Amino acid sequence: MIVNREVIKSEIDLVDTQYLDTLYRIVKSLQMQITREPQSGLMANLKTVKISGPKDFAENIDAYLSGEKHA
């Protein structure tokens, strides 16, 4: 059997109305998981790093790292 959107939609039509909320959450969860999967590895993890510092931090990073300037 070939599974395509039409086959899935026809199966969804058979689901009792009381389970539609659960089915919706399952589909959304799967969609989010698929969307996140390519986002693995070092670069993806670095995107999640948040730092805070003075407004001139990027311009004067060497001075902050050497201790010449203090945050």
C-alpha positions in Angstrom: 0.0 0.0 0.0 1.3 3.4 -0.9 0.8 6.0 1.8 0.0 9.5 0.6 -1.9 12.5 1.9 -5.2 11.2 0.6 -4.8 7.9 2.4 -4.0 9.7 5.6 -6.9 12.1 5.2 -9.3 9.2 4.6 -8.0 7.5 7.8 -8.4 10.8 9.7 -12.0 10.9 8.6 -12.6 7.6 10.4 -11.3 8.9 13.8 -14.0 9.5 16.3 -14.6 13.2 17.1 -13.6 12.8 20.7 -10.1 11.9 19.7 -9.5 14.8 17.3 -7.7 17.0 19.9 -5.3 14.1 20.7 -4.7 13.4 17.0 -4.0 17.1 16.4 -1.4 17.2 19.2 0.2 14.0 17.8 0.5 15.6 14.3 1.8 18.9 15.7 4.4 17.0 17.8 5.6 15.0 14.8 5.8 18.2 12.8 7.9 19.9 15.4 10.2 16.9 15.8 10.8 16.7 12.1 11.5 20.4 11.9 14.0 20.2 14.7 15.9 17.1 13.6 18.2 18.9 11.1 19.1 21.4 13.8 21.5 19.1 15.6 25.2 19.5 16.2 27.6 22.1 17.4 26.4 25.0 15.3 22.7 24.4 16.1 23.6 24.2 19.8 25.6 27.5 19.6 22.6 29.2 18.2 20.9 28.7 21.5 23.6 30.3 23.6 22.5 33.7 25.0 25.0 36.1 26.5 24.6 39.6 28.0 27.2 42.3 28.4 27.9 45.9 27.9 26.8 47.6 24.7 30.4 47.9 23.4 31.2 44.2 24.2 31.6 43.1 20.5 33.7 46.1 19.6 36.0 45.8 22.7 36.0 42.0 23.3 39.8 41.9 23.5 39.8 44.6 26.2 37.2 42.7 28.2 39.0 39.4 27.9 42.4 40.9 28.9 40.8 42.7 31.9 41.6 46.1 30.5 37.8 46.9 30.6 35.4 45.5 33.1 31.7 44.8 32.6 
